[in-house]
Amino acid sequence: MTTLAYLIPVALFLGALGLGGFLWALKSGQYEDLDGAAERILIDREDKIGR
């Protein structure tokens, strides 16, 4: 029973940390242009480094 006294606050803290990270990503615009990022991977650019 004392183990739950430690695990429940740890789980709540980790959940809040994950939620905070997700909200930060939303606020900073990480999810703004999902289609553009998906299409950019398919474009074959001629100016690649190392060629």
Backbone as a chain_set.jsonl record, in Angstrom:
{"seq": "MTTLAYLIPVALFLGALGLGGFLWALKSGQYEDLDGAAERILIDREDKIGR", "coords": {"N": [[0.822, -1.198, 0.0], [2.013, 1.194, 0.647], [3.57, 1.559, -1.523], [1.889, 2.477, -3.511], [1.488, 5.039, -2.609], [3.75, 6.297, -3.451], [3.842, 5.786, -6.208], [1.499, 6.827, -7.405], [1.644, 9.756, -7.216], [3.975, 10.063, -8.794], [3.124, 9.061, -11.264], [1.09, 10.917, -11.833], [2.635, 13.241, -12.025], [4.285, 12.63, -14.243], [2.313, 12.381, -16.211], [1.297, 15.005, -16.24], [3.598, 16.298, -17.073], [3.889, 15.261, -19.677], [1.515, 16.236, -20.82], [2.007, 18.962, -20.599], [4.201, 19.179, -22.331], [2.967, 18.519, -24.758], [1.086, 20.606, -24.985], [2.867, 22.745, -25.14], [4.04, 22.163, -27.613], [1.846, 22.519, -29.287], [1.399, 25.273, -28.898], [3.762, 26.384, -29.884], [3.59, 25.932, -32.565], [4.137, 23.478, -33.816], [2.44, 21.714, -35.066], [1.344, 22.917, -37.291], [1.7, 22.758, -40.175], [1.189, 20.047, -41.358], [0.643, 18.656, -43.725], [2.385, 19.82, -45.564], [4.88, 19.036, -44.595], [4.691, 16.306, -44.975], [4.599, 16.154, -47.73], [7.007, 17.32, -48.499], [8.922, 15.4, -48.034], [8.773, 13.76, -50.192], [9.682, 15.16, -52.358], [12.212, 15.417, -54.704], [15.07, 16.987, -54.458], [17.466, 18.846, -56.305], [19.63, 20.15, -55.277], [21.1, 18.78, -53.254], [23.179, 18.205, -50.443], [26.489, 17.043, -50.661], [26.601, 15.919, -53.135]], "CA": [[0.0, 0.0, 0.0], [2.87, 2.379, 0.657], [4.103, 1.724, -2.871], [0.941, 3.329, -4.233], [1.687, 6.416, -2.161], [4.838, 6.847, -4.266], [3.607, 5.632, -7.639], [0.419, 7.699, -7.891], [2.166, 11.102, -7.524], [4.915, 9.991, -9.907], [2.325, 8.923, -12.484], [0.436, 12.205, -12.085], [3.664, 14.181, -12.467], [4.678, 12.293, -15.616], [1.191, 12.734, -17.075], [1.278, 16.467, -16.365], [4.758, 16.656, -17.877], [3.545, 14.953, -21.062], [0.494, 17.185, -21.253], [2.683, 20.251, -20.767], [4.981, 19.113, -23.565], [2.036, 18.56, -25.884], [0.546, 21.965, -25.094], [3.955, 23.589, -25.635], [4.189, 21.905, -29.049], [0.727, 23.196, -29.953], [1.593, 26.718, -28.814], [4.898, 26.809, -30.685], [3.291, 25.752, -33.982], [4.71, 22.249, -34.344], [1.432, 20.974, -35.816], [0.688, 23.832, -38.215], [1.76, 22.393, -41.588], [1.454, 18.606, -41.422], [0.63, 18.209, -45.124], [3.605, 20.289, -46.206], [5.989, 18.179, -44.17], [4.51, 14.988, -45.596], [4.903, 16.26, -49.157], [8.417, 17.674, -48.682], [9.759, 14.205, -48.003], [8.674, 13.118, -51.49], [10.282, 16.012, -53.38], [13.617, 15.114, -54.955], [15.742, 18.253, -54.733], [18.727, 18.713, -57.01], [20.713, 20.804, -54.539], [21.42, 18.024, -52.054], [24.555, 18.338, -49.977], [27.269, 15.841, -50.818], [26.579, 15.445, -54.529]], "C": [[0.87, 1.268, 0.0], [3.492, 2.618, -0.71], [3.195, 2.622, -3.701], [1.096, 4.794, -3.833], [2.817, 7.087, -2.934], [4.497, 6.837, -5.752], [2.528, 6.562, -8.182], [0.915, 9.121, -8.134], [3.157, 11.108, -8.68], [4.157, 9.891, -11.229], [1.613, 10.231, -12.828], [1.436, 13.241, -12.586], [4.07, 13.901, -13.906], [3.564, 12.605, -16.61], [1.1, 14.234, -17.301], [2.449, 16.951, -17.209], [4.498, 16.39, -19.364], [2.513, 15.911, -21.622], [1.106, 18.564, -21.473], [3.521, 20.282, -22.035], [4.107, 19.184, -24.796], [1.472, 19.962, -26.074], [1.62, 22.939, -25.574], [4.136, 23.414, -27.146], [3.049, 22.557, -29.828], [0.955, 24.699, -30.007], [2.716, 27.188, -29.727], [4.715, 26.513, -32.17], [3.861, 24.49, -34.604], [3.733, 21.484, -35.236], [0.732, 21.826, -36.872], [0.626, 23.298, -39.646], [2.105, 20.91, -41.732], [1.484, 18.106, -42.861], [1.896, 18.636, -45.855], [4.801, 19.426, -45.843], [5.893, 16.8, -44.807], [4.86, 15.033, -47.083], [6.369, 16.596, -49.413], [9.323, 16.453, -48.701], [9.774, 13.513, -49.36], [9.361, 13.897, -52.6], [11.771, 15.684, -53.495], [14.306, 16.417, -55.374], [17.084, 17.976, -55.399], [19.911, 19.264, -56.223], [21.026, 20.095, -53.231], [22.889, 18.196, -51.704], [25.261, 17.001, -50.169], [27.252, 15.271, -52.235], [27.462, 16.281, -55.373]], "O": [[0.494, 2.286, -0.582], [3.895, 3.737, -1.028], [3.67, 3.43, -4.498], [0.858, 5.688, -4.645], [2.84, 8.312, -3.058], [4.829, 7.777, -6.473], [2.638, 7.037, -9.312], [0.626, 9.667, -9.199], [3.183, 12.055, -9.466], [4.508, 10.56, -12.201], [1.546, 10.608, -13.998], [1.118, 14.032, -13.474], [4.189, 14.829, -14.707], [3.835, 13.043, -17.727], [0.855, 14.685, -18.42], [2.313, 17.905, -17.974], [4.851, 17.211, -20.211], [2.621, 16.35, -22.767], [0.757, 19.253, -22.431], [3.552, 21.292, -22.738], [4.463, 19.838, -25.776], [1.39, 20.451, -27.2], [1.322, 23.861, -26.333], [4.356, 24.386, -27.869], [3.269, 23.09, -30.916], [0.73, 25.328, -31.041], [2.634, 28.28, -30.29], [5.606, 26.817, -32.964], [4.05, 24.442, -35.819], [4.157, 20.69, -36.075], [-0.369, 21.484, -37.303], [-0.43, 23.385, -40.273], [3.199, 20.566, -42.181], [2.273, 17.218, -43.185], [2.42, 17.886, -46.678], [5.638, 19.124, -46.693], [6.913, 16.196, -45.14], [5.364, 14.052, -47.631], [6.92, 16.199, -50.44], [10.384, 16.479, -49.325], [10.698, 12.754, -49.651], [9.599, 13.352, -53.678], [12.494, 15.676, -52.499], [14.142, 16.884, -56.501], [17.752, 16.989, -55.089], [21.058, 18.891, -56.471], [21.201, 20.748, -52.202], [23.736, 18.318, -52.589], [24.695, 15.949, -49.874], [27.85, 14.224, -52.482], [27.577, 16.04, -56.575]]}, "num_chains": 1, "name": "protein.A"}
